[in-house]
Amino acid sequence: MSSPDPSSSPDLEISAWLQVVERKVAALRFGSVQIVVHEGRVTQIESTEKFRFQSRPGNEAGAKELE
């Protein structure tokens, strides 16, 4: 009977994806981080970054035309 592979321990797996999530969150100013789970295990981490631009002063007339 072989001993379990320490590199596949659940604690190391959790630590690995938590580190990825921490890096993704720290790198975002606006956006989201999504964790995909399959059969109780994290299989994918997605991040979406949003860039927000403020409208220029005097550009409000164009916005009102759309109303």
N, C-alpha and C positions, 0 to 999 in steps of 0.2 A: 504494500500500500504506500503510495507516494505522499509526501507532505504537500500541503497547499502552497501554491505559488504566492509569495507575499506581495508581488506586484499586482495581483488581481484581487486584493482584499477590498471589501466594501468601503472601508474607511478611506483607502487611497483613491478609490473611484469618486467618492463624494468630495474629497479634498480637491481632486483635479477639476471637476466641473464647477465647484464653488470658486476656485481661483479664476477660471475663465469668466464667470459671471461678475465677479468683483472687478476684473480688468475692464470688461465691457461697460459696466455702470460708471466706473471712474472716468472713462474716456468720453462719456456722453454729457452734453449740456442740456439738450432736449432730445427726447426719443424714447425708445422702449427696448427692453431685453425680454425675449420670449424663450422659455425653456420647454422643449418638446420631450414628452415622456412616452415610452413604449413599453408595455408590460412591466410597469413599475420602475423602469430605469431611465435616466436621462440619456437621450440619444442624440440630441441636437440643441444647439443654442444659437438663436438668431438675434441680431440687433439691428435696429432701424434708427438712423439719425435724422433729425429734422433741423432744417435751417430756417430761421424766422427773419424776415426782413420788415423793418418798419416802413410805413408809407411816408413819402416826402411831404413836408408841409405844402399846402396848396393843391395837393393831389386828391383832396376829398371830393371835389366836384365830379370826378370820374367815377368814384365809388357810389355817389348818390344817383348817378344816371342808371346804375344797375338795379336800383331798388324798384 
